[in-house]
Amino acid sequence: MLQDLPFYITTLHTAYASGTTPAEVMQEALRRVDAAGDPGIFLHLASEAELLAMAEALGPFDPVKYPLYGLPFAVKDNIDVAGWPTTAGCPSFAYTAENDAFLIARLRAAGAIPLGKTSLDQFATGLNGTRTTGPAPLNAINPALVPGGSSGGSGVAVGRGLVTFSLGTDTAGSGRVPAAMNGVVGLKPTLGALSASGVVPACRSCETPSIFALNVDDAYRAYQSAAGYDPADGYARPIATPAPGALRPLAIGVPSKATREFFGDTAQEENFDATLAHLIAAGHRIVELDFTPFYDVAVMLYDGPWVAERHTVIEDLMRDAPEAVLPVIREIVGKAQKFSATDTFRAQYRFRDLKRLIETQIDGLDMLCVPSIPALCTVADIAAEPVAANSRLGTYTNFVNLLDMSALAVPVAPRADGHPGNVTLVAGAGEDALLAALGRELQASLAAAPGGTGWPLPPLAPASDAPAEDEIALAVLGAHMSGLPLNGDLTSRGARFLYASETAPNYRFFSLPGGPPHRPGLLRCTEKGQGHRIALEVWAMPASKMGSFLKTLPAPMTIGTLTISDGREVTGFLCESAATASAEEISRFGGWRAFLETQSAKADT
């Protein structure tokens, strides 16, 4: 029955393939909203007639034409949907949108159907979700807890299973804190990947629309459809959205024990430690960092002149009708008027120094892993300390957008008190697929049912091992492999790991003279029965970066076509045969890592 159907993409599309119609699913979505009995989730809900019209317009099930066919989604009420009111949580600010926001149009074109507009902290200023003029949405798991903000309604709508995914926005963590509080996924993409055209800004220079979903795969598939370069958005930039590849061993930075903040929430601390233990057991390397510079950047977002960006949005309202703005919002945004242009430049200089320090700290790391929130936050906590309790929620989120990083909040194992655990993976701009690759594995391995749904997670589909249309598959066999000295020549160009394999059994392998870094050479063997299988990694290199990468290759290295063990052919490294005359043959080791291990063992004896 539809009332028992999980609203995952896979389950809905299976239902559609079996004859269920989008109209029936939209009616079920409305039934679920009514059954939830929470008037704080939606500020505007589509009528049944509207939803049925949108559903009927899709026609027969066609997941190729419509990758998001018939999926109900919710929209934070600072994002325009044509014909619907946009309020940003302030009735005095409200207007009726004439056009869809750029990303709404893209989602509709992919077959998704907007269900309604969701509650938010007024003008997206807050991380707790209760800074509202009407009733605040109730946390999907425990009503004593805040829903998280500012995208509170969007997080709750997903956590209650009312929609497949929802849109939020994220400046300081508004796309991640509600995910942690409601036990769902929060994808905060690279800045500029999702257009902000048709979105009421908070801090336009460092914010982005975000996506909540029940699992990582659904969030990422919605992201792929929503993403697209918008020339009308001055902050947009073309960002590739390849499918997440297979996982490789990663170097992951975490706050050092001495600089972790949990504000007395021992269950949160223990849960984070358990997640790190899982990552280590899975073969990843954990590197502790002094997180003080990250905290220093985080403070700048609200205590520095960046708060003036919020003032640009509501300056007229603050002047002409200040009573329309909630007192706590007036207090926060009002700080803008104390900063001078001189203060702004001084803050920029300070920020640049901190950013350079952080870049030095994270050099050589693939990503960071932090708690999504340092501690659970109750409605009573916010009532007692409206600003301080809210600020604590942003401990591990505020720095991300200022540093131009991508992030993914992922459910992990439940805490000792039963509330879902959640960590955030953070990486550089354009690394959204890498975050999804690890995030999907973490959720599948550790997490329970998402939000308050009780639904089992769908089976994890195999990771894609194919390059995207604008990528070239490249096999590497030596110092360019994961964790080795020249791997940065790949990752700095946006290359992503696809899979590990080995060559067909007709190659010879040599340790070439010279270095550091020391390099191997691969030679195709023409004598039958004399070849070996050699371990390799296949990476997807953006085609636009291939030329600059090839310039880094010294003689006698060449690029040719390799045959791998399953018969596929892929571009990869070879070497000139003359170079092997004075080189040591190391074919018997079966790969460069195995050879390096023997050299290390010799050095230790």
N, C-alpha and C positions, 0 to 999 in steps of 0.2 A: 504494500500500500504506500501511496505517496507520503503519508504522514510519518512513515518510518524511514523514508529515503534520505540518506546523507546527501548533502548538497555539494559533494566533491565534483570536480569536472568529470572524472571517470564514471562515477555512478550516474550522474545526470545524462551523460552522453550514451551510456549503456541503456538507460531507460528510454531515451529518445529513439535509439536504434530499434527498440522493441515495440515502439508504437505510442509511447507517451508523448503528449504534445506540450510545447512551451506554454500554451494557455493554461493547461492543467497545473503546470509547475508554478506559474504566476499566482494562480488561485491558492495553491498550497502555501506559497510564500506569504500571502496576505493572511491566511489562516494562522500561520505561525506568529506573525506580528501580533495579531489579536490575542492569541493564546499566551504570549509572553507577558501581557498585562503591564507593560512598562511604557508609559507615555513619554518618558524622557529620551527614548532612543531616537525617534524621528521627529524632526521639525516640520517636515512635509512628506506626505505619503502619496504616491500615485494612486489614482482611482482604478478600480477594477477595469473600467472601460478603457482607460489609457493603456494599461498593461496588456489587456487582451488584443488591442489594436497593434501594439508593438510585437506581440508574440505571433499574431497571424501574418504580419508583414515578412517574417523570416522565411515562410514557405517550408517545404519538406526539409528534413534533417540533412544537413550538408556540412560536416565538420571540416572539410577542406576549404570551402568558400568562407565558412564562419567558424574559425577555431574556438570561439567562445560561444557557440550556438546555444541560445536559450538559457544562459546563466544569469540569474538575478544578482544584481550588485547594488550596493548602497554608496551614496556620495556625501562626503562631508559638506556641510552647508556654507562653505566659502568657495565652492567650485560651481560654475554656472551649468545649468541644464536648461535648455531652451524652453520658455514658457513657464518655468517654475521660479518661485521666489528664491533669492539669495540673500541671507540675512547676516552671515558671519556671526550669528549669535546675538545680534542687536536689532530689535524690531525697528528702531528709528533709522537704521542704516539700510533697511531692506529695499530691494528693487527686483523687478521681474526680468530675468535674463532673456535677451532677444535671441541669442545664439548659444549653442553648446560650446563649452570649453573645448580646446583642441583635443585633449585626451579623451573627453567624453565622446566626441565624434569618432575617434579611432576605435574606442571600445564598442560603440554601437555598430560600426562597420564590421567589427569582428563577430557580431551576433549577440553581444551581451545586452541585457535589458535593465535599465535603472529602475529600482524599486522606490527610492525616496531619498530625501536629504536628511542627514543625521546631525545630532547635537554636537556642539563643540564648546570649549572654553571660549568666551567672547573674544572675537578678533584673533583667535588662535593664540591667545596669550595665557599659557598655563600648561601644566603637565598632569593635572589631577582630574580634570573632567567635570568639576562641580562649579566652575565659574560661569554659571548660566543664569538667564533671566527666568526660565521656567524650571520644571523639575529636571534634575540631573539624571542621566541614565544609570541604572543599577548594574553593578559589576556582574558579569555573566556567571561567576562562580560563587561569590560570597557578597551579599549586599552590604555588609559592614565595611567592605573595602571600597576605595574610590575606583571608578572605571578607568582611570588614567586619561590623560589629555595631551594635547588639546582635542585630539580626534576621538573623544570618548564614545560617542554614538557609533562610530564606524567600527571601533574595536569590539563593542558589545554586540553589535548586529552580527558580526562573524562569530563571536564566542557563543552566541545563543543559537547558531545554525540557521539564521533567518535568510542569509544570502551566501553565495559561494565566495565572494570577495567584496571588499569595500575600498573606497578611496579615502585617504586622509591627506594631510600635509605635514611636513616635518621641517622645523627650523632648529629646535633644541632637543628633539626627541619625541615629538608628537606622533610620529609613525612607529615608535618602538615601545614607549612606556605603556600605551594601552594594550599592546600585544602581550607584554609581560604580565600585566594585571589581569588580563582575560584569558591567558593560556593559549594564545594563537601566534601566528607568524606575522611579523611586521617587516616588510621590505622597504628600506629607504635607499632608493637608487642613487647612482652618481648624479650630481647636480647637472641639470641641463638635459638629461635623458628624457624626462617627462616634461612636456611643455607646461609653462605657467600661464599661457594665454587663457583668459577666462577664469582665473583664480584670483580671489582677493588676497593680496600679499600680506605677509607679516614682516619678514625681513627679506626683501626680494633678492638681495645679493647672495644669500646663503640659505635658501629654502628650496624644497621640492615637494611635489605631490608624492604620496607614498601609497602602499598597497598592503591591506590586511587579508589574510586567507587562513584556512584551516590547516593547510600544509604547504611546504616550501614549493613543491612542484606547481600547485595551483597559483600561488603568488607570482611565481616566475613566468608562468604562461600568460597571466594577465598583464604582467609587465612587458613581455615581448609584444603583445598587441597594442598596448597603450603607448609605448615608446616610439618616437619618430621625431626627426628634426623639424622644428617649426621656425621658419625664417622671420616670423612676426614677433618672436620672443627674443629679446636682446640677450638673454642669458642662456638660450638653448645652444646645444652643441651636438654634433652627430656622435652617438655612442653605440657601439655594436652590442647586440643582445644575442650572442650565440647560446646554444643549448649547453647546460652544464656538462662538463666532461667527467671522466673517471677521476678518482682521487689519487694523488701521489702523496708521499710523506711531506708534510708542511712544517715550516718553522713559524711558530705562533707566539707572539708577544702577549704577556699578561701583566697586570699590575703586580709588583712585588708584594710579598707578604707585609712588608713594613708600610707600604703605601696603599693598601686596600682599605676601602671604606664600606662598612656594613651598618654602622650606627646601632650596634647592639643586636642586630637580627642574626643570631647564630645559625638559624635554619638556612638562611640565605648563604651565609659563609660556607657552611658544610656542603650545601648543594653545589656551589661553585667549585669547591675542591674536588667533589666527586666527578664533575664534568671534566675537569682538567685531568684527573686520573684516567678517565675513559679515553681522552685524546692521546695520552701517553701510551696507553695499552694498544691503541689503534696504529701506533707507529709514528705519531707526530712529535715534534720536538718543541718543548715549552721553554720560552726564554722570559725570565722575569725582568721587568722594567721599572725604573723609578717613575711613577706616574705623576709626580708633582707638576711637570710642565703641562701635561694634559689638563690637570685641574686648573692650572693658571689660565689656560686658554678658555676653558669652560666658563670661568667667572666673567670673562670679558663680554660674553654675549648679552648679559643683562645688566652688569655693573659698568659696562663701557659704553661708548657712543653708538654702538650698533643698535641700541634701543631706540635711537632716533629714527631708524627705518620704520619702526612701528608707528611712530608719531606722524610720519608722512601720510599714512593711510587714514588716520582719524583726526588729523589736526583741526579740520573745520568743526567736526562733531565735538571735540574737546573744548573748542572755543565757544561755539554757539549753543550747544545743548549738553553740557558736561554730565548732567544727571542721567543721560541715556547710557553712559558708560559706567560699568560696575566700579564701585570705589576701589577695589583692589587693582583693577586694570588701569584706572586713572593714576593710581599711585605709581605703578610700574612704568607706564608709558610717559608719565609726567617727568620722569628723570631726564628725558631727552633734552629738556629746556635748560638744564644746568651745564650741558657740554658745549664748549666752543669749538670752532674749526681747528684751533690749535690743539685742543684736547684730542680731537679726532685723529690728527696726524701723529701725535705722540702715541696714541693707542695702536695705530697701525705699525709704527716702528717697533713697539713692544711685542705686538703679535708676530711680526716677521722674525724677530729674534727667537721667540719661543718656537715658531714653526721650524726654523732651521735646526734648533736643538732637537726637536722631535724627529725630524728627518734623519739626523745622525743616529738617534737611538734605534729607529726602526729599519735602518739600512740592512738589507739581507734577510728581512723577515717577509713572510708571505701575507700575514694578516695579524690582527689582534683578536683576542677573545676577552670580553669583559662581562660582568654581570649586567643584565639589561637595566635593572634597578638595584640599588644597594640594600633596600629593605621594603617590605610591604608597607602600604600606607592606608590607613583607615579614614573613613569620613570624619570620625572624631578627631584624628590627628590634624586634618585640614581646618576643622572648626577651631581648634586650639591655637594652631600656628599657620595661618593662611599662606604666608609667604615662605617661611622657613621650611615647613614640611613639603611644600611644593618644590622648593629648590633642591631638596635632598633627592627627589626623584630624578633630577637631571645630572646627577654626579657622573655617570658614565655615558651620557648622551650629548651634553651641550657642546663638546669640543669637535664633534665629527664633521658637521657641515662647514664650520669655519676653516677646518683643515682640508676641505675638499675631498672627503673620503666617502666611500660607499659603506652601507651597513645592512645587516640582516639579523633581526631578533628571532630566535628560534626556541621553541619549547624543548625542554630536556626532561630528565626524570623528575617526578614530584618531590617537593621538599618534604622534610620530616613531618610537617603539619598537614600534608596532603595537597597544598596549593601547588599548581604546576611550577616547575622550575623554568627558567628562561635565561639564556645567555645571548649576547650580541656579538656577532662576528663583524669585524671592521677591516676594510682594506682600502687600497688606493682607488682613485677614480678609474672607472672602466672595468673594475674587477668584480662586478656583480655576479657573473657566471661562476667564478671561483668560490665566492661566498655561498652560492646556492649549492654547489657541488658538495661542500662540507656540511652545510646546513641540512640538506635533505637526509644525509647519512646520520647526522646527530639525532634528528627528530625520529627517524625510523628506528634507530637503535635504542633510544632512551625514553622517548615521550609516551605518555598515556593518551587517552582520548582527548582531542583538542577542546579547549574552552569548557563549557558546561554541557556539551552535546552528548557525551557518552558513546560517540561513534568510534568504532575502530578505524585506525588509519588504513587507507588503501595500500595494497602491496606496492613496494617501491619499484618503479619501472627501471630497466637498465639505463645507465648513463649513456649519453650519446658519445660515440667514438668517431664521428664524422666531422670534418671541418665545415664551417658555414660557407656560403657562396663567395664571400669576400675574403676567405682564408685559404692558405696553402698548408697541407699536411707536410710536416718536416720531421724526418727521423734523425735523432742525435744519438751518439754512441759513446761520447767521451766527456770532456770537461764542460759541455753544455747541458748535461743531465741535471736533474733536480738536486739541489744542494751542493753542486760542484762549482768551481771557481767562475766559469763562464756562463752559468745559467742566467745571470742578470742580462746578458746580451739578448736573451729571449724575452724574459718577463718585462724588461724595460720598454720593449716594443709592443707590449700587449699580447704576446703569445700565451696560449693556455695549454695545459697538459691534456692530452686526449687519452692515451693508454700506454702501458708498458708491454713490450712483446720481445721478439727476437727475430733475427734474420732467418731466411731459408738456410739449409745446411750446405751452402756452397760459397763461403767466404773465409778469408784468412785475416787475422787481426794482429796489429803490430804496435809496439810502443815506440813512437818516433823520438829521435834525439832532439834536444833543445828543451826550452822551458826555463822557468815556470811561466805560465801553467803548462804542465806536461800534457801532451795530446796523443791519442791513438790514431792509427790509420787503418782503414778497412779496404781490402782488396778483393775483388771478385775472383773466385778460384775457377780456373778453366780445366783443371784435372779432376776427373770424376772420382769421387770418394775421398778427396783430399781436403774438403772444406769442413767448416764448423758452423754451428748456430751461435750467433753473437747477440747478447742482450742489448736492447735499445729502448728508447722512449720516443713516442710520436707526439709532437706538439702541433698546434694550429697557429700559424703565423699570419697576421693580417697581410694581405697581398700588398698593401701600400707600403709596408715596412720591409718587405723582402729585399729590396735593392740595398737599403742602408745596412741590413744585416750581412749581405754577401760581401760588402766592403770590409767587414771585420775579419774575413777568413784569409789567413796567410797561406802562401805556398808551403807545402805541396798539397794542401787540402783542395778538394774539388766538390762540386755538387753533381749528383747523378741520380739514377733511379735504382732503388733497392727493392729486392723482393723479400717480403717478410714471411713468417712461418705459415700463415694461412693462405699464402698465394697472392695476396694483394701487393701492388707495387706502390711505392711512395718515394717522394723526393727525399734525399738524404746525403750524408757525408761519405765520400770516398777519398782515396788519395792516389797520387801518381805512383805507378809501380816502381819507378826509379828510386823513390824515397824509401822504399823498404829494404834496399840493398844493405844498408848499415843499421837497420832497426832490429830490435829484438822481437821475435814472433811470440805473441802471447795468446794465440788462438785457444790453447788448451784451458785457459781460465774461463772462457765463455762470456767475457764481458769486462768492461773497464773497471767497474766497482770491485769485482772479485780480484782483479789484478792489483788494484790499489790496496786492498785489504792485506794481500800477501806482502806488499812492500812495507806497509805499516807494521806488520808483525815482525818483519826482519829488522826494522829500525828499533823495535822494542827489545830485541834480544842482544 
